[in-house]
């Protein structure tokens, strides 16, 4: 499920086999604004159904300004549509797991994250590190900046880390808003759990304020009854539960996928990601893809809402980088 393998990147953009000559982009398209509009549309749709629904885009922090830098003009419409932003590899993991992120890359990401904080948008960070001293350092540095962080010892996000034994800044508070969370668990790959109840029981035994999980356990969609099992922290406080949703790539193991798409690509489907088989870049501005994700009773976001999740964690927000690179838009 995890799509970000930064050590296989070239100039910050994943290499994909493309077909740009056969299927040119619309003339004059602004792929960054199209992604902003996509996120805004998801937010408006979901919050119209559930007013306090949490919307958290992951990565793609450059969308906050007109020029992609922390010194640019802030896009207020985008800021107003989201409740938090997720950032991977801020202190550890950018150039390899358990490796410190290079200073220049760290500073660029940090400046953008701080800009979100200055605009009252919470920042969630995920560092990929396993050495205890680095885990400690990750939590301390993130806390110093006011960020809510998670140190993942597995990039596949398939486990609950054994260290620390209790979540950083553990508390018994009821979490009624994302701004009240002091820690979170990011567990979207259930491969280490043989049953859904086994995974739910493991989560229920933790004290994380916020849990990010997938809507599905393998092919079994979680229900309101399933979420009720993990709604309360082990220490008695109430937590928030957010569903992971990839909106910048289509995944061939999702219920919306049609086998014939591999032979006859819809106009919105790009080439397969060679670094993550079964995942395909999408032209996220096309209405057919938008309809799959949100806006109707059969959409993915509607299923998340129906299951009783408190929000969505939107991945591949930086999908615009693929189009900028492949189609020479910069």
C-alpha positions in Angstrom: 0.0 0.0 0.0 2.9 2.3 0.6 4.0 4.1 -2.5 6.9 6.4 -1.5 10.3 4.8 -2.2 12.5 7.9 -2.1 15.8 6.1 -2.6 14.6 5.0 -6.1 13.8 8.6 -7.1 15.4 10.7 -9.8 15.4 14.5 -9.1 12.6 13.9 -6.6 10.2 12.2 -9.1 9.4 8.5 -9.4 10.4 7.0 -12.8 7.4 5.6 -14.7 7.0 4.2 -18.2 4.9 6.7 -20.0 2.7 7.2 -23.0 2.7 11.0 -23.2 2.9 11.2 -27.0 -0.1 8.9 -27.4 -2.2 10.7 -24.9 -1.2 14.3 -24.5 -2.3 16.4 -21.6 -5.0 19.1 -22.0 -3.4 22.3 -23.2 -2.5 24.7 -20.5 -3.3 22.4 -17.6 -2.1 23.4 -14.1 -1.5 20.0 -12.5 -0.8 21.5 -9.1 -4.1 23.4 -9.1 -5.9 20.4 -10.3 -4.7 18.5 -7.3 -5.7 21.3 -5.0 -9.1 21.3 -6.6 -9.4 17.5 -6.2 -8.6 17.7 -2.4 -11.0 20.7 -2.0 -13.7 18.7 -3.8 -13.2 15.7 -1.5 -13.3 18.0 1.6 -16.5 19.9 0.5 -18.3 16.6 -0.3 -17.3 14.8 2.9 -17.8 17.8 5.3 -21.2 18.4 3.8 -22.2 14.9 5.0 -20.2 15.0 8.3 -19.3 18.5 9.3 -16.3 17.6 11.5 -14.8 15.1 9.0 -11.0 15.3 9.1 -9.1 15.7 5.8 -5.4 15.1 5.8 -3.4 15.1 2.5 0.0 13.4 2.7 3.1 15.0 1.2 2.8 17.5 -1.6 3.3 20.4 0.9 4.4 22.6 -2.0 0.7 23.0 -2.9 0.4 25.5 0.0 1.9 28.3 -2.0 1.8 29.7 -5.6 5.4 28.9 -6.2 5.9 25.8 -4.1 8.3 27.5 -1.7 7.7 28.6 1.9 8.1 32.2 0.8 5.3 32.1 -1.7 1.7 33.3 -1.5 -0.4 31.0 0.6 -3.4 29.4 -1.1 -6.1 30.1 1.4 -8.8 27.9 -0.3 -6.6 24.9 0.0 -5.6 25.7 3.6 -9.3 26.1 4.5 -10.2 22.7 3.0 -7.9 20.6 5.1 -7.4 19.9 8.8 -3.8 18.6 8.8 -1.0 17.7 6.4 1.1 14.5 6.6 4.8 14.6 5.9 7.0 11.5 5.4 10.8 11.4 6.0 11.2 14.8 7.5 14.1 13.8 9.9 14.7 10.1 8.9 14.1 8.1 5.8 14.4 10.4 2.8 17.5 8.8 1.5 17.0 5.4 3.1 15.4 3.9 6.2 17.1 4.6 9.5 19.2 7.3 7.7 19.1 10.9 8.6 17.4 13.1 6.0 20.0 15.4 4.2 20.0 18.8 5.7 19.0 20.7 2.5 16.0 18.4 1.9 15.0 18.5 5.5 15.1 22.3 5.7 12.9 22.6 2.5 10.3 20.3 3.9 10.5 21.8 7.4 9.9 25.3 6.2 6.8 24.2 4.3 5.5 22.3 7.3 6.0 25.2 9.6 4.0 27.4 7.2 1.1 25.0 7.6 1.4 25.3 11.3 1.4 29.1 11.0 -1.9 28.8 9.1 -3.5 26.7 11.8 -3.1 23.4 10.0 -1.8 20.5 12.1 1.3 18.7 10.8 1.6 14.9 11.1 5.1 13.5 10.4 6.3 10.0 9.7 10.0 9.2 10.1 11.3 5.8 9.1 13.8 4.7 11.7 14.4 1.8 14.0 17.5 2.6 16.0 16.3 3.6 19.5 18.4 6.8 19.7 17.0 7.9 16.3 13.5 7.1 17.3 13.9 9.2 20.4 15.5 12.0 18.4 12.7 11.9 15.8 10.0 12.4 18.5 11.9 15.1 20.2 12.6 17.1 17.1 9.1 16.9 15.8 7.7 17.8 19.2 9.9 20.9 19.4 8.2 22.1 16.2 4.7 21.4 17.5 4.3 18.4 15.1 2.4 15.2 15.9 4.8 12.4 14.9 5.1 8.6 14.4 8.4 6.8 14.1 7.8 3.8 11.9 10.3 0.9 12.1 8.8 -0.7 9.0 8.3 1.3 5.8 5.5 -1.1 4.8 3.6 0.2 7.8 2.5 -3.3 8.8 3.1 -3.3 12.5 2.7 -1.5 15.8 6.3 -0.6 16.9 7.5 -2.3 20.1 9.5 0.9 21.0 8.5 3.0 22.6 6.3 0.7 24.7 3.7 3.6 25.1 3.0 6.2 22.5 5.0 9.4 22.8 3.1 11.9 25.0 0.6 9.3 26.0 -2.5 10.6 27.7 -6.0 9.6 28.8 -7.7 12.5 27.1 -10.8 12.2 24.8 -9.7 13.4 21.4 -12.5 15.6 20.0 -10.4 17.4 17.4 -7.2 16.6 15.4 -5.5 19.5 17.2 -5.8 17.7 20.5 -4.0 14.6 19.3 -0.5 14.2 20.7 0.5 10.9 18.9 -0.7 8.6 16.2 -0.4 5.1 14.8 0.0 4.5 11.0 -0.9 0.9 10.3 -2.3 0.4 6.7 -0.8 -3.0 5.8 -2.5 -5.9 7.6 -0.1 -8.6 6.3 1.2 -9.5 9.8 -2.3 -10.2 11.1 -4.0 -13.5 10.1 -7.5 -12.2 11.0 -9.3 -8.9 11.1 -10.2 -9.4 14.8 -6.5 -10.0 15.5 -5.6 -6.7 14.0 -8.4 -4.8 15.7 -7.5 -6.4 19.1 -3.9 -5.3 18.7 -5.0 -1.7 18.0 -7.5 -1.7 20.8 -4.7 -2.6 23.2 -2.8 0.7 22.4 -3.2 4.2 23.7 -2.7 6.1 20.4 -4.8 9.3 20.1 -5.2 8.9 16.3 -5.1 5.7 14.2 -4.7 5.7 10.4 -5.8 2.4 9.0 -7.2 1.1 5.7 -10.9 0.8 4.9 -10.2 -2.8 4.1 -8.7 -5.8 5.9 -7.6 -7.6 2.8 -10.9 -7.7 0.8 -13.1 -7.3 3.9 -14.4 -3.7 4.4 -14.4 -2.5 8.0 -17.7 -1.7 9.5 -19.0 0.7 12.2 -19.0 -2.3 14.5 -15.4 -3.0 13.7 -14.4 0.6 14.4 -16.3 0.5 17.7 -13.8 -2.1 18.9 -10.9 0.4 18.6 -12.7 3.7 19.2 -11.6 3.7 22.9 -7.9 3.8 23.9 -6.8 1.1 26.2 -6.5 3.7 29.0 -10.1 4.8 28.5 -9.8 7.9 26.3 -11.6 8.3 23.0 -9.5 8.4 19.9 -10.0 9.4 16.2 -9.9 6.8 13.4 -8.9 7.9 9.9 -9.0 5.9 6.7 -6.1 5.8 4.2 -7.1 6.5 0.6 -4.8 6.8 -2.4 -6.1 9.4 -4.7 -3.1 10.0 -7.0 -2.8 6.3 -8.0 -5.3 3.6 -8.9 -4.7 0.2 -7.2 -5.6 -3.0 -8.9 -6.6 -4.7 -5.6 -9.4 -2.2 -4.9 -13.1 -3.0 -5.4 -13.4 -0.3 -8.0 -10.7 -1.9 -10.3 -11.8 -3.6 -13.6 -9.6 -6.2 -15.1 -10.1 -4.9 -18.6 -8.4 -1.7 -17.7 -5.0 -3.4 -18.0 -5.7 -4.1 -21.7 -7.7 -1.0 -22.6 -6.7 1.9 -20.3 -9.4 4.4 -19.5 -8.4 7.9 -20.6 -7.5 8.8 -17.0 -5.2 5.8 -16.3 -1.5 6.2 -16.8 1.2 3.5 -16.9 2.0 1.1 -14.1 4.4 2.2 -11.4 7.4 -0.2 -12.0 8.5 0.3 -8.4 5.1 -0.7 -7.0 3.3 -3.3 -9.1 -0.4 -3.0 -9.3 -0.4 0.8 -8.8 -1.1 3.2 -11.7 -0.7 6.9 -11.9 -4.0 8.6 -12.7 -5.1 11.8 -14.4 -6.8 12.9 -11.2 -8.6 15.8 -12.9 -10.7 13.5 -15.1 -14.3 13.2 -13.9 -14.5 9.4 -14.2 -11.6 9.1 -11.6 -13.2 11.7 -9.4 -16.5 9.8 -9.5 -14.6 6.7 -8.3 -13.2 8.6 -5.3 -16.0 10.9 -4.2 -19.3 12.6 -5.0 -21.8 9.7 -5.1 -23.2 6.8 -3.1 -20.8 4.2 -4.6 -17.7 6.3 -4.2 -14.7 5.3 -2.1 -15.1 8.3 0.3 -18.8 7.5 0.7 -17.8 4.0 1.8 -15.4 5.5 4.3 -18.1 7.8 5.7 -20.7 5.0 5.9 -18.2 2.9 7.9 -18.0 5.6 10.5 -14.5 6.8 10.1 -13.6 10.2 11.5 -11.7 11.3 8.4 -9.5 10.4 5.5 -5.7 10.4 5.0 -5.1 11.1 1.3 -2.0 9.7 -0.3 -0.1 10.5 -3.5 -0.9 14.2 -3.3 2.4 14.8 -4.9 1.2 12.9 -8.0 1.5 16.2 -9.9 5.3 15.7 -9.9 4.9 12.8 -12.2 3.1 14.9 -14.8 5.5 17.8 -14.4 8.4 15.5 -15.1 7.0 13.2 -17.8 5.3 16.0 -19.7 7.9 18.8 -19.3 5.5 21.1 -17.5 8.1 23.0 -15.5 
